[in-house]
Amino acid sequence: MASTLEMRMRAVELVAIGASAGGVDALITLLSGLPARWRLPLVVVLHLPEDHESRLPAVFADRLHLQVHEAQDKEPVMPATLYFAAPGYHLSLERERCFSLSCEPPVLFSRPSIDVLLGSAADAYGPAVAGMVLTGANEDGALGLAQIHRAGGLTAVQDPASAQSTAMPLAASRSHRPDLVAPLPVLRDFLLQMDACHAH
């Protein structure tokens, strides 16, 4: 019989990830091992300067078998795709399984805000979302990850001891009891397990 965790993994339809200082290296470590048969959509907010065009899609498209691009307003969420939030806009998920961009004020000095993404994912997807918070130097993401937890979704946090900046994973792991607090290679295994469960 499937374990409770396995049943919750099977319900996941989307993975939302937040990172800040040290986040590019962390994401490369986390996502580079994903196989060509990967199915789930991945949505990432990485804190970036608002006045620079993001090079993240190009950096990650070279390393992954997935489709990689910046999320566009009203764009439907598609499987096997890695979406990045554009600089200068909050990125939200709608119940219709599409994206929404807004220019509302920064949250915790950040736009895009991890809390905005994760909180909207909790509202739109409920128990069908998995949220992850990685390295970062502020507390953005803690409230949003706790919202995912309350909605019945899965939550995972990079082990602060393995993070380049500990503030964000510490705040996230204190906001609730995550399903997993672990270094990046273990979080990658968690993702692989989730996608494998989704295939059945």
CORSUL-V895558 format. One record per residue. RES is the residue in one letter. PSI is psi in degrees with one decimal (999 if undefined). BURIAL is # if it has 16 or more other ideal C-beta (glycine too) atoms within 10 Angstrom, else .. Layout:
res=RES psi=PSI burial=BURIAL
res=RES psi=PSI burial=BURIAL
This chain:
res=M psi=139.6 burial=.
res=A psi=141.8 burial=.
res=S psi=163.6 burial=.
res=T psi=-43.0 burial=.
res=L psi=-42.2 burial=.
res=E psi=-39.2 burial=.
res=M psi=-37.9 burial=.
res=R psi=-37.4 burial=#
res=M psi=-38.6 burial=#
res=R psi=-26.8 burial=.
res=A psi=-15.3 burial=#
res=V psi=130.4 burial=#
res=E psi=-10.5 burial=#
res=L psi=144.1 burial=#
res=V psi=124.9 burial=#
res=A psi=130.0 burial=#
res=I psi=136.9 burial=#
res=G psi=141.4 burial=#
res=A psi=160.8 burial=#
res=S psi=-119.1 burial=#
res=A psi=125.4 burial=#
res=G psi=4.5 burial=#
res=G psi=-33.1 burial=#
res=V psi=-49.1 burial=#
res=D psi=-40.9 burial=.
res=A psi=-43.0 burial=#
res=L psi=-37.9 burial=#
res=I psi=-45.6 burial=.
res=T psi=-42.2 burial=#
res=L psi=-41.8 burial=#
res=L psi=-16.6 burial=#
res=S psi=-25.5 burial=.
res=G psi=7.9 burial=.
res=L psi=135.5 burial=#
res=P psi=164.3 burial=.
res=A psi=-26.0 burial=.
res=R psi=7.9 burial=.
res=W psi=138.5 burial=#
res=R psi=-35.8 burial=.
res=L psi=146.0 burial=#
res=P psi=142.3 burial=#
res=L psi=131.5 burial=#
res=V psi=126.0 burial=#
res=V psi=131.1 burial=#
res=V psi=121.2 burial=#
res=L psi=125.7 burial=#
res=H psi=125.2 burial=#
res=L psi=155.0 burial=#
res=P psi=137.5 burial=.
res=E psi=-25.0 burial=.
res=D psi=15.8 burial=.
res=H psi=140.3 burial=.
res=E psi=138.2 burial=.
res=S psi=134.2 burial=#
res=R psi=4.5 burial=.
res=L psi=-46.7 burial=#
res=P psi=-41.9 burial=#
res=A psi=-42.3 burial=.
res=V psi=-43.9 burial=.
res=F psi=-27.4 burial=#
res=A psi=-32.2 burial=.
res=D psi=-19.5 burial=.
res=R psi=-13.2 burial=.
res=L psi=157.9 burial=#
res=H psi=-6.7 burial=.
res=L psi=162.7 burial=#
res=Q psi=137.3 burial=.
res=V psi=124.2 burial=#
res=H psi=171.5 burial=#
res=E psi=136.6 burial=#
res=A psi=136.2 burial=#
res=Q psi=151.8 burial=.
res=D psi=132.7 burial=.
res=K psi=4.5 burial=.
res=E psi=132.8 burial=.
res=P psi=145.8 burial=.
res=V psi=125.6 burial=#
res=M psi=151.1 burial=.
res=P psi=165.2 burial=.
res=A psi=36.0 burial=#
res=T psi=139.3 burial=#
res=L psi=118.8 burial=#
res=Y psi=136.0 burial=#
res=F psi=143.8 burial=#
res=A psi=138.8 burial=#
res=A psi=147.5 burial=#
res=P psi=140.9 burial=#
res=G psi=-1.0 burial=#
res=Y psi=140.5 burial=#
res=H psi=141.8 burial=#
res=L psi=123.6 burial=#
res=S psi=159.9 burial=#
res=L psi=138.2 burial=#
res=E psi=158.5 burial=.
res=R psi=-24.5 burial=.
res=E psi=7.6 burial=.
res=R psi=45.7 burial=.
res=C psi=171.6 burial=#
res=F psi=155.8 burial=#
res=S psi=131.1 burial=#
res=L psi=141.5 burial=#
res=S psi=158.6 burial=.
res=C psi=25.3 burial=.
res=E psi=161.6 burial=.
res=P psi=153.2 burial=.
res=P psi=149.9 burial=.
res=V psi=125.4 burial=#
res=L psi=43.9 burial=#
res=F psi=13.4 burial=.
res=S psi=134.1 burial=#
res=R psi=103.9 burial=#
res=P psi=150.6 burial=#
res=S psi=136.4 burial=#
res=I psi=-41.1 burial=#
res=D psi=-41.6 burial=#
res=V psi=-46.4 burial=#
res=L psi=-52.2 burial=#
res=L psi=-40.3 burial=#
res=G psi=-41.4 burial=#
res=S psi=-34.5 burial=#
res=A psi=-39.1 burial=#
res=A psi=-43.5 burial=#
res=D psi=-40.7 burial=#
res=A psi=-36.4 burial=#
res=Y psi=-19.0 burial=#
res=G psi=-129.1 burial=#
res=P psi=-2.1 burial=.
res=A psi=16.0 burial=#
res=V psi=145.4 burial=#
res=A psi=132.2 burial=#
res=G psi=144.0 burial=#
res=M psi=138.7 burial=#
res=V psi=127.1 burial=#
res=L psi=-164.3 burial=#
res=T psi=145.7 burial=#
res=G psi=158.2 burial=#
res=A psi=8.4 burial=.
res=N psi=-161.5 burial=#
res=E psi=10.4 burial=#
res=D psi=133.9 burial=#
res=G psi=-25.6 burial=#
res=A psi=-47.5 burial=#
res=L psi=-42.2 burial=#
res=G psi=-39.7 burial=#
res=L psi=-38.8 burial=#
res=A psi=-34.7 burial=#
res=Q psi=-41.3 burial=#
res=I psi=-42.9 burial=#
res=H psi=-46.6 burial=#
res=R psi=-29.2 burial=.
res=A psi=-3.0 burial=#
res=G psi=5.1 burial=.
res=G psi=172.5 burial=#
res=L psi=143.8 burial=#
res=T psi=140.6 burial=#
res=A psi=145.3 burial=#
res=V psi=137.6 burial=#
res=Q psi=134.6 burial=#
res=D psi=119.6 burial=#
res=P psi=-32.4 burial=#
res=A psi=-22.0 burial=.
res=S psi=0.5 burial=#
res=A psi=144.9 burial=#
res=Q psi=-38.5 burial=#
res=S psi=124.9 burial=#
res=T psi=-18.4 burial=#
res=A psi=-45.7 burial=#
res=M psi=-48.9 burial=#
res=P psi=-33.3 burial=#
res=L psi=-47.6 burial=#
res=A psi=-41.4 burial=#
res=A psi=-40.4 burial=#
res=S psi=-18.0 burial=#
res=R psi=-16.2 burial=.
res=S psi=-20.4 burial=#
res=H psi=-175.8 burial=#
res=R psi=100.8 burial=.
res=P psi=157.4 burial=#
res=D psi=-27.4 burial=#
res=L psi=131.0 burial=#
res=V psi=116.0 burial=#
res=A psi=161.6 burial=#
res=P psi=165.7 burial=.
res=L psi=-41.9 burial=#
res=P psi=-33.9 burial=.
res=V psi=-38.7 burial=.
res=L psi=-36.9 burial=#
res=R psi=-42.5 burial=#
res=D psi=-38.1 burial=.
res=F psi=-44.5 burial=#
res=L psi=-45.6 burial=#
res=L psi=-40.6 burial=.
res=Q psi=-41.1 burial=.
res=M psi=-46.2 burial=#
res=D psi=-36.3 burial=#
res=A psi=-40.7 burial=#
res=C psi=-37.5 burial=#
res=H psi=-25.2 burial=#
res=A psi=-18.8 burial=.
res=H psi=999 burial=.
